[in-house]
């Protein structure tokens, strides 16, 4: 499928043919996951990257109702969708997640940090503590409960330093931990997926995509997203060089001034650590144009948790994070 005519008019010097190669590679990886593991699942948060992976999974395993190549896919995916809910996710994203899953007729498994808190496996220092880091516990508990042996994620290598070290098929030991120095080689797109009891893999079909590739693909495929990804007025405070959204779990601090600003989110996660950016982009085409000019990754520009230290993400990944 070619890019829409108005996208070509806006960005005449950009070649979109590389998307076909990225799509083909991602579909190959998804089919390898389905063939290699007994109980895989696709991580689906309702975020833009997971929406792209979901569309790729439709192309890999479903058939189009329209022979001309429409957007109506029929059939079922060979694995369930999985989301780890912190309890502090944006309500608009949870509503979109549930609506999208219902429209597709797929099965959704939800791991909950709230459940981990009730079990006592997660203990908060205070009620408004960020739960983003505690997702690891809920994720590993959900993997164990459902005996998942392969999780498909939407992580990309351009997002963050630790993710740049990640293999496409990332081995996790029996504790769910990632050992960056013990990753398996991936020569000639041959993947070693052997597992010992209790171990599992994370697979990342869009590892080689960039944020710009993702938005070009969203525009080309007309992939639905939560409205948070496009410009909208929102109350924010300016803190540590970021725009922090004013919510029940991120109230303004003493001396901070609440402003209403036109913003969009480059990534959506736990409300306690996810910040928007100022933007006037109201559709995917306009987001593509904005993305061409950015010099900071979406995590670097919008995530409070990744600013705690340069090694924050790598430490969490070693513990079992996404």
N, C-alpha and C positions, 0 to 999 in steps of 0.2 A: 504494500500500500504506500503510495506517495504522500508526502506532506501536503497539508491543505494549501490551496493557492494563496490565501492571504498570509500564511506563514512564509512562503517563498518570497512574496512581495516585501514583507517586513525585513527579512534576513536573506537577501539575495546571494550573499557570499558564503553561506553555510551549507555544507554538503550533508544531506541526511541519509545517504546510502549506507553509512557505517552502522546505522540502527539495525539494518537487516542482518549484518554479521553478528552484532551483539545479541539480537533476538534469537538467532539460530544457535549460538553458543549456550544461551540460557535455557532454551528448550531442551537441548542435548543434556545439560546438567540435571534438569528436573526429571527427565526420563531415566537417567542413571540412578538418581535417588530412588525412584519408584522400583527399579529393577534390583537394587542392591540391598534394600532394607525391608524388614518384615512389618514394622510399625512406624512409618514416617508420619510427620505432621508438618503443616505449613504455618509458620508464625505470621499471624495477621492481626495487626493493631488498628487498622484503619488509616495508618499513615501512608504517605505517597509511595515510599519504596515498597511496602508490602502490597499496596494496590497494584503496582506495576508487576510484582512477582505473581500476584493472583491472576492478572490478565495473561501473563506468560504461561501459567499453569493451565488456564482455559485452552490456550492454543495448543499446548502439549498433549492434553488428554481428552478434550471435548471435540465435538464436531459443530460446525456452524449450521444453523438452520437455513441461512441464506447462502446459496451457492456462490453468489456474487461477492461474498466476503463481508457480510454485515457484522454487527456487534452482538447478535443473539446466538449464544452458545448453548448447546444441549448436552445432557449427560451429567455424570457426577465425577468429581475428582477422586483419585484412588487413595486419598488420605484426608483426615479432618483438618480443620483450621484450629489454631491454638493462639490464645491471647492471655498474657499475664497482666491482670488488672491491678494497679496499685491502690485503687479506691480514690485516687486523686487525679484521674485522667479527666481531660476536658469533656464535659457532658455531650457536646456536639459530636465529638469523635466516637464516643460509645454509642450514641444514637445512630450515627452513620454505619458503624461496624455491624450493629444488629440488623439494620435495614438491608445492608448489602448482602449479608449472609442469608437472610430470609429470601431476598430476590433470587439468589443463586440456588437456593435449596440445599445448601451444604451444611455439614455438621460442624458446630463450633464447640471447642473445649475451652473453658475459662479457668485459669489458675488465679487465685486471689491472694493478695498480700493480707487482706482482712482475715481470711481463713488461717493464714500462717500466724497472725497476731493472736487469734483465738486459741490456736494450738500451743502457743508459747514458743514457737520456733523463731519468731521475730519479735523483738522487744524494742519499742521506741523510747528514745531519750525524753521526748516531749511530744505532745499530740500533733504539732505542726512540723515535725521533722520530715525531711524529704524521704519518701518511700522508694525512690528510684533505685537506690543501691540494694534495697531489700527484695527487689524483684528476683534476684538470683536464688534466694531461698525458695520462694514460691515456684519458680521455674523448675528447679531441681526436684521439688516435691511432686510437681505435676508430671514430670518425666517419669519418676519412679512409680507413681500411682497408675499411669497408663502404659507403662513399659515402652515408651517411645525409644526407638533406636536411631532415628535420623530426623533432625529438625531442619527445615528449609527457612532461611532468613533472608532479609533484604539488605544486609550490611554491604557497604561499598568501601573499596580501599582508599578512596579520596576523602573519606569523612574525617579520619583521625589517624594519628601515628601508629597506634597499636593495631588498628584494623588494616593498615597497609602491610603488616606482617602476616596477615591471615592467609592460609591456603583456601582454595575453593571448597575442598572437603577438609574440615577442621576436626581432628580427632579429639575427643574428650575422654578422660580416664574414668574409672569407676566412681570417683568423687565428683564427676562433672567438671573437672578442672581442665584448663587449656595450658599446655606446656609448649611455649613458642620454640624452644630449642629441640623439641622432639617431633616436629611435624614431618609428615611423610612427603617425599618428592612427588611432583605431578608432571612428569615428563610425557610429552606426546599425548596429552589429555587422557592418560591412563591413571585411574584412581585406585589406590589401595584402600578398600573399605572393610578390611577384616576387623572383627570386634571380638573382644573377650567378654565374658558375662559381666553385665553391669555397665559396660562402656557404651558410648553413643557418638554420633557424628553430628556436626552442624554443617550444612551445605549452603553456599552463598552464590546463587546463579547470576547475580548482577554485580559480582565483585569487580569486574572490569569496566563498569559503567561510571560515569561522573554525574554530578547533580544536573548538569546541562543535558546529558543524555536522557536522564529520567524525565525531565520536563519536556524535551522534544518528543519523547515516546508518549507521554501523557497527552500532548497536543495532537499527535498523529493518530493515536488510537481512541481519542475522546474518552479517556478513563475518568470515571466519576471520583471526586475527592470530597472530603469534608470542606465546608465553606471557609474554615479557618485558614486555609492555604491561600485565600485571595483577600484583597484589601477590604477592610471593614473597620469602622470606628470602635475603639476599645479604650477603657480606662487603664492607664499604666502609670508607673513611677519610674524615674531614672535612677538606676542603682548599679554601681560598678561598671559603668559604661554600657549597660544593657537596659532595655525597656522591660520591666517586670510587670506582668499583667496583674491587675488588682482582682483577687478572688478571695473566697472564704479562707483558703489555706495560704494565701500570699497577701496578707493585708499590708497597707502602707505602714512604714515605720515612723517613729517620731521625727518630725522635721521634714518628711518627704511630701512633695506636692503632687497631687493626683492630676493628671492631664488626660484629655481625650484625644487620641492620635489615630490617624488612619494607618493600620498595620496589617501585615500578613505573617503567618508562621512559615518558616522554612522547614521546620520539623515539628512534630507534635508528640509530646510525651507527658510525663508527670507534670502537673501544673506548678509544682514547687521548684522546678529547675528548667522549665522551657520558656523561652522569651521570644516575642515577635520582633520583626524589624519594620521600620517605616516603609510604606510602599503604597503605590497607587495602582498596582497590577490587579486587574479584576478578572483575568482569565489566563489560561495556560500560555497563550501566545505572548502576552505582556510579561508574564513571569520569565519566559525564555529570554526576552530582551533584557530584563533586569539581571538575570543570571550571567549573561555574557560580560557584565561589568564588575562582578564581585571578585574580591581578592582574598576573602576569608571563607573557610568552609562553613557549612551550616551549623555544625556542632560548635566550632570556635566562636561563631557569631551569636549563638542563641542559647547555649547550654551553660547554666551556672555550675552544674556538677563537674563538667570537664575542665573548669578553671581552677579547681582546688589544687592540682599539680599536673605537671607534664605526664606523669605516669598513672594518673587516676584511672583512665580507661583500661590500660594494660593490667593494672592490679585487679580491677573488677572482672576482666575477662579470665584471668588466671583462676579466679574463684568460681567461675561458671556463668558469668554474665553473657549476654547475647553476642 
